Amino acid sequence: MSNNTSPIRKGDIVETRIESLAFGGRGIGRFEGLTLFVEGVVPGQTVRCEITKLKKRFGEARRTEIIDHAENEQTPACEYFGSCGGCLHQDIKYPAQSFWKGRQVCETLERIGKIPANTPGMGENALSSPLEYGYRNKMEFSFHGIDDSLKLGFKRRGSETEVINISSCPLLPAECTGIPALVRDYCARTGIGTYRHNRGGYWRKLVVRFSHHSGEMMIHLLTGPAKSHHAVKGLGKLLFENYPQLKSFVHSTRKGRADLATGERLISLTGQKFITETLTRADGTEINYRITPNAFFQTNSKGAEELYRKSVELAAPGPDDVVWDLFCGSGGIGMFMAKDVGRMIGIEVSEESVLSAKENAKLNGLENTQYIVGNLASAKGLPEDLPRPDMVIVDPPRSGVPEPSLQKLLELGPQKILYISCNPATLARDVAKMHEKYSLERFAAVDMFPHTAHVESIALLTKTG
């Protein structure tokens, strides 16, 4: 027995009322003084659940039966909900999702970052996505199997390898319906297996991109490097015939074992080299972004407008400010803010992204921008005469700002740091590390991913003393 003060054992079925929603998507209940983290529940439900893990102060459980339903419960819109590893919260009404995500982020900042609860923005709901469904501009699908057993879809919840066949996803625009089924049927007829199926496998990933502004579509097929490229030739033609919005069909290979949807070598490109997405600033100005096959771009276009507008509002940049945009990608937030500042300098380790950012700046007529291939941590590639920043924007990966870069940022000492994060835990950790020199002045949570457990955060830190 894992808990000396409780008769509960692993495998027991217990009854609990779900009080709240923890970051990551599990519900929180109590049983005989033990905190339970329960999968597949909605706050307000009373459920029976099976204990799957026990520790001294908490347990983990899996819902087996709903006894009483919750006020904010709803019927999921997707037939794959519960088995697909994507959405966790389609059974929760969307306003309640925004409430719980805002609360989760604030609790994380209070607990890890020691941020006062009365900080402006704390305690507020996450800003809702303008679109609840059909909001994604990019979706990645995985292959698995061979011949009649070939599957194309999403990973099953809890599995690293098993794939669920899907024909469409309600998070993608309706214009993209049927693409996975068409591609799967074509690839199955070739008799060639997937990259993971055996060493001679071939099919790896399918990426669908869609511009919510122009309606343009890009489809990117990733395969292994095996000499089976002849099998792809007819697929592009079939897709162009069935999807008039398709402007670009790309085939690239990936040799690395990591299960990433990023091409390493371009094999062929039919049509345009990019599609264009457009975001509108609060003043009505449109900013255009050319999106290439491997480019990073915020997955929710309409949500990105909300995220970037709120970022500019919180940062309140001055017309003479010099701003450094770290992890700038293809321009992103920095390009959206460039018209409000004196000079915008983007720094990024990816040469492809920097080239794309330069093209985007030219496309938008932005003459006060500069994009550099470099790394703040090593100062590699950074010109010695680069003007010191009044503000630095950081939008790091989920792991947060790497320690060497964080130390360089503190040495740089800008007056403001605008930290955009997709992981509140690493945001809170980094804020705590900077607390001697910076304080979190304003904050906002933005829901860019309805029905999932993910949430974006914006934190404005100002220099103290």
N, C-alpha and C positions, 0 to 999 in steps of 0.2 A: 504493500500500500504506500503510495507516494506521499500522502498527506496524513501525518500522524494524528491530527486533531479531527479528522473527518472520516466517516465510514465509506466515503465515495471511492469507487475503484474504476479503473479504465474499463470501458464497455458498459457501464451502468447507464440506464435511461433515467433522466431526471426531468423535472418540469421547472421552467423559469419564465419570468416576464422580461422581455427585451427592453432595457431602459434607454440605450443610446447606441450610436454607431461609432466604432473606433476607426482611426485612420487605417486604411488598407481594406475596409469593407466589412469586417465582422461585427456582429451585434454584441453588446455587452449585457449580460444578465448576472444574477446572483443565485447561489444555492447554498444554504447552511453556512453563510459567511465566506464562501469561496466565489471569487470573480470568474465568470465564464465568458470566453470569447467564442461566439457561436456563428457558424457559417450559414449563409442562405436565409437570413431573417430580416425583418423590418422592425424598427423601433415601434413599440406599442403592442406587438404580438405577444401572446403567451404560447410557448411551444414546449414540446417534448424533444429532448436532444440526447444523443449518445456521446458519452465522454470518450474522447480520442487521445487525450494527453493530460497528465496531471503534474503540476509543480506544487511547491509549498504554498504559494499564495494565489495561484490561479490555475484554471483548467481550460482546455480547448474542447470544443464539442461540435457535433454535426446535427443539424435539425432533422428530426424524423417525422414530426407531425405538428401541424398548426392547430392549437386548441382554440384560441381567440384571435381574430384578425385585427389589423390595425387601421386606424382612420386614414393614414397616408399610404395605404397599400393599393396597388393597382395590378391589372392583368398585364404581363409582359407582352410587348408588341412582336417579339421574335420567336419563331418556333424552336430555335436552337438555344434559347436562354436556359441556363442551368447546366448545360453540357458543354457549350462553347466557353473557352477560357477568356473571352473578351469582356462583355458586360457583366457587372455584378448587381446593378441597381435598377434594372428595368421594372422591378416589382415595387418600386417606391415612386410616388408622384414627384414630378420634377421640382416644384417649389421646396419640397422637403429635402431633396438631394442638395439643393443650394444651401439650405439651412445647416445641414449636418457637415457639409464640406467646409463651410466657414468656421464652424465650431471646432472641427478637427484641427485645422491649421492653427487657430488661435491657441488651443490647448497645447499643441506641440511647441509653439513659440514660448508660451509661458513656462512649460515644464523644462525644456532643454535650453532655450535661449534666455530664460529669466526676464522675458519682456513683460513690463507692467500691463495689466488688463485694461488700464485706462488709456493706453496708447491709441491715437486716432486710427480708426479702421478695425481695431480689435473688437471682437464680439459681434461683428456684422456678418450677415449672410455673404456667401460667395456671389460675385456678380454672375448672373445667369447667362448662358449661351443664347444668342438670338435665335438659333435653331436647336430644337430638341432632338430631332432626327434629321438624317440626310446632311449632317454638318461636316462630315469629313471630306477633305480634298485629296486624301491619300489613304490607300488600304493595301496591306501586304498579305498575300495568300501563300500557303505552304503546300508543296506536293508531298505525296507519300504513296508508295506501292508501284504496281506495274499492271499493264493490260486492263482487264475488267475490274481489278481491285484498285486501280489508280484513283487517288483522292486529291482534291484540291480544295482547300478551305482554311480553317483555323484549328489551332491546337486544342484538343479536348482539355477541359479544366483539370488541372492537376497532373497533366502528362507533358513530357518533353518531346514525345515522338508521335503519338497518335493524332491523326488529323480527322476532322469532321468535314464531310462533303457539304458545301453550301452552294446555293445558286445565286443568292443575293444577301445583302446585309442592310438593315434599316438605317444604319449609320452612314451609309454611302448614298449619294444622290440617286434618284430613281433612274436617271439616264444611264447608270452603270449596271442596272439589273441584267442578270443573265451572263455576264462576262465570264465568271469562274466556270459555269457549267459548259459554255461553248469551248473554252480553252481546255478544260479537263477531257471532254469527249474527243477533241482533236488529238491531244497528246496520248490518250489511251489507245487510239487506233494505230499509233506508230509502233506499239509493242516495245517501247524503250522505257526502262525503269527510272525511278528518281535517284537523285544523287546519294541519298541515304540507303536506298534499297540494296545496293551492292556496290562494289568498287567500280564497276563499269556504269553505274547510274548516271543520269543526265539532268533531268528536270529538278530545279531547285526552288525558285520563287517567282511569283507573279505580282507585280506592283501596278496598281491602277491609280492614276492621278487625274483630278478634275478641277477645272477653274470655275468657281462659283460666279465669277464676273463675266467671263467670255464664253463659258460653256465648252471650252476646248478640253480635249481628253488626251492623255498620254498613257500608253501601256508599255511596261518594261518587263521583259521576260529574262530571268536569270537562270543559266544552266551551268553544269559542270564543264570542264574544258575538254571532255571527250569528243572524238571526231564524229559527232552526230548532228552537226549544224544543218545538214540538208533537211532534217526533219522539221525545221522551223520555217522554212521558206513559204509554205502554204498558209501558215497561221496568220501572218500579217495581212495577207490578201483577204482571208476570211473575216478578220476583225474589221478591216476597212469597209467591207461590203455590208456588214451588219450594224456598224456604229458610225453614222455620218459625222458625229462630233469628234471622232478620232483624228487627231492631227499628227500624231507621232507614235510609231511603233519601234521600240528599241530592243535589241538582243545583245546581252553582254554575258560574260562568263565570270564565275567566281571559283577560285581554286581553294581558297582558305577554308578550313573546317568550320570556322565560326558560322552560326546560322544567321547571317545578316543579309538584308535585302539591298546590298550595295555592290554594283558591278566593279570588277577589277580590270576587265579588258573588253572594250567595245568590239562587237563582231559586225553588227549592221545597224543602220538607222534609216527608217523609211519615213519620209515626211519632214516636219519641222524638227529643229534641234532642241526646241523648248516649247512650253506653253506659258501663257502670261496670266498671272493673277493680279488683281487690283484691290487695294485697300484704301478706304476713304478716311481722311483725317477729320477732326471735329470742325475745322474751318471749311470743309467741303473739298479740299484739295485731294486729288487722287494720286496715289503712289503705286507705280507698276513694278512688278517683280517677274523677271523671266525665270522659270523653274526648269532646270535641266534634270536629266534622269537621276543623278545621285545627290541633287541639291537638298539641303535641309530647309524646310519651310514649315511654319506653324501649321499643324494638321487641320485646325478649324479656322477657315478664312474669316468668317463673320465674327468668331470669337477673338481672333487675332486683332481685329479692329478695336474691340472692346479692351483687350489687354494693352494694346499700344496707346490708345487714347488715355486710359487710366494711368499708364506709366508717365506720359507727358504731363498730365495733370499733377501727379504726385511729385515729379522731379522739378517742376516749375523752372525750366532752364532759362538762362538769360541770353539776350541776342548777341552778346560778345563772348559767351562761354566757349572754351575749348573742351570737347568731350571725347573721351576714348571709349570705343565700343569693343570690349573684349569678347571672345567667342562669337564674333560678329556674323559668321556664316556668310550668306549671300546678301547681307545688308540689313534685313530684319528691322528691329526696333530703331537702330541708329539712323537708317534711311528715312524712317517715318518721322523722326525727330529733327532731322537735319535742317529743315526750314526755320526752326526755332532757335538755332544756335549760331555762333560765329564760325566754328569749324568742327567737323565730325571726322574722327580718325578711327577706322575699323582695323582691328588686329585679329588675325586668324591663322592657324597652322596649316590649313588646307589651301593649297595653291588653286585648286579648282574653284573653291568657294570665293576666294579673293578675286579671281578673274570674273566670276559671275557678279560679284558685288560691284566691281568697276563698270561692268556693262550695264547693270541696273542704275547706277548713279548717272551714267551718260544718258540712258533712256529717259530718266526723270529730269534731266537738265540741272543736276545738283553740282555746282562748281565749288562748293565748300567742303567736299568730302575727299578723303584719302584712304586707300585700303592697302594694308601691308601684310605680307606673309611673315609671321613672327610669333614669338612666344615670350610673354611677359616674364616668365620665371627665369629664362636664361638671357633675356634681352637680345636673343639671336634675331637678326634681321631688322631690329629697330634702329632707325637713324639716330645718331647722337644729338642732332639738333631738333629732335621732335619736341614741340612745345608741351610743357607740363599741363596736365588736365585740371580743369576746375571741377569736372565730374567724370566718373568712370561708370559705364554700364557693364554689368556682368550678367550673362545668361548661360550658366554652365550646364553640363550634363547632370543626370540624377545624382551622381557622386559628389556634386558640389565643386567649389573652387579648390584645385589641388593646393596642398600646403605651400609649396615653393611660390606659386603665383599669389597666394593670399599674403605671404610675407612681403613680396615685392609690392603688392598693392598698398600695404600699410606703410612701407617706406616711401612710396610715391606720394601718399598723403593728400589726395584730392579733397576738396571741401565737401563733396557729396559722392555717395556711392548708390547707384540704383541697381538693386539686386533682384533679378527675375529668376524664379526658381520653379522647377517642376517637382521638387521634393521638399516638403516643409521640414523634414527632420535634418537634412543637410544644411538647409537655410538657417535653421535655429542653431545648429552646431557652429557654422561660420560666423553668425552674428555674435555668439558667445565668445568666440576667439578674438573678435575685434572690439569687445566692449570697453577696453581701456582707452581707445582712441575714437570710437564711433558709437553713437547711440541711434537706435531705431526710432525715427521721428514719425513716420507715417507708413501705413500698411494697407494692402487690399488683397483679397483672394478672388480669383477669377476661375469660373468653371469652364474650361475649354473642352472637357470630355464628358458630356452628359451620359449617365447610365454606367459609367465606370468609376473606379475608386480614385482616379487621378484628379489633381487640381493644381492650378498655377498660383503662384504668390508673387506679389510685388512689394518690395521693402525699400524705403528710402532711408539711408543711413547718413547722418551728418557728423562732421568732425566736431569733437568736443574740445573745450579749452582754448 
